[in-house]
Structures are given as structure tokens and as C-alpha cells.
């Protein structure tokens, strides 16, 4: 039961570190860096909602359809967004920017 809170904490620390590094190098940040930060934030929220679903299920004894639906929707958004970011990196989006 402690897996999702620990995973959320790990992602949160990684997101804070990523955001801090973006702040340090704000002159060199491109849109792709912001997408990765957004992906980390969505992952933290998704992990916390999934923990809430399991915690509520353990307390009540039955699963809440609304919480499960929200958890599934967030998981699909996170998964799709991660694949889009991976595709952008694989296609060289960060390398092939317009420079004037």
C-alpha cells in the first residue's frame, strides 16, 4: 500500500530537481523541457489519484466508480503524453529548431 505514495514522492523530487535545473538554465530552455516537466507533474497527480483509489477501496470495502474512472483517464493521458514526448525526442525536435 505504500508503493504509490513513495513513487509519487520520487517523481515529485525528480520534478522539483528538473524544475530547478530549468530555472538555472532558463536562457537555454526549449519547449521540450517544459513538456517533460508537465509530464512529471501529470505523473505525480496520476500516482496520487491511484493511491486514493486503492486507499478508498481498502477503507470502504468497495471501489468508487468515479475515482476509478478519473484514475483511468489520468493514466491514459499520461501514457499518451509520454509516447508523444518520446516521439518528439526520437524525431529530433530538440535538435532541429529554427534558428535565425
C-alpha positions in Angstrom: 0.0 0.0 0.0 2.9 2.3 0.4 4.1 1.9 -3.1 2.2 4.8 -4.7 3.0 7.4 -2.1 6.7 6.5 -2.3 6.5 6.6 -6.1 4.8 10.0 -6.0 7.4 11.3 -3.7 10.2 10.1 -6.0 8.5 11.7 -9.0 8.0 14.9 -7.0 11.6 15.1 -6.1 12.6 14.5 -9.7 10.1 17.2 -10.9 11.5 19.7 -8.4 15.0 18.9 -9.5 14.1 19.2 -13.1 12.3 22.5 -12.5 15.3 23.8 -10.5 17.6 22.9 -13.4 15.3 24.6 -15.8 15.3 27.7 -13.6 19.1 27.7 -13.5 19.4 27.4 -17.3 16.3 29.4 -18.2 18.1 31.0 -21.2 18.5 27.6 -22.8 15.1 26.0 -22.1 13.2 24.9 -25.1 9.5 23.8 -25.3 10.5 20.2 -25.0 11.9 20.8 -21.5 8.6 22.3 -20.5 6.8 19.2 -21.9 8.9 16.9 -19.8 8.1 18.9 -16.7 4.4 18.8 -17.5 4.7 15.0 -17.9 6.3 14.7 -14.5 3.5 16.8 -12.9 0.8 14.7 -14.6 2.6 11.5 -13.4 2.7 12.7 -9.8 -1.1 13.6 -9.9 -1.8 10.2 -11.5 0.1 8.3 -8.8 -1.7 10.2 -6.0 -5.1 9.6 -7.6 -4.3 5.9 -7.9 -3.2 5.8 -4.3 -6.5 7.5 -3.4 -8.5 4.8 -5.3 -6.7 2.0 -3.5 -6.9 3.7 -0.1 -10.6 4.4 -0.6 -11.2 0.8 -1.7 -9.5 -0.5 1.5 -11.4 1.8 3.8 -14.9 1.4 2.3 -14.6 -2.2 1.0 -15.9 -1.3 -2.4 -14.4 0.7 -5.3 -15.8 4.0 -6.3 -16.6 4.2 -10.0 -15.9 7.9 -10.2 -12.4 7.6 -8.7 -11.6 4.6 -10.8 -12.7 6.5 -13.9 -10.6 9.5 -13.0 -7.6 7.3 -12.4 -8.0 5.5 -15.7 -8.4 8.8 -17.6 -5.3 10.2 -16.0 -3.3 7.0 -16.7 -4.4 7.2 -20.4 -3.4 10.9 -20.6 -0.1 10.2 -19.0 0.7 7.3 -21.2 -0.3 9.1 -24.4 1.6 12.2 -23.4 4.7 10.2 -22.6 4.6 8.5 -26.0 4.2 11.9 -27.8 7.2 13.3 -25.9 9.2 10.2 -26.7 8.2 10.5 -30.4 9.3 14.2 -30.4 12.6 13.3 -28.9 13.1 10.4 -31.3 12.3 12.7 -34.3 14.9 15.2 -33.2 12.6 18.0 -32.2 15.2 19.4 -29.7 17.9 19.4 -32.4 16.1 20.7 -35.4 14.8 24.0 -34.1 14.6 27.1 -36.3 17.4 29.5 -35.5 17.6 32.9 -37.0 
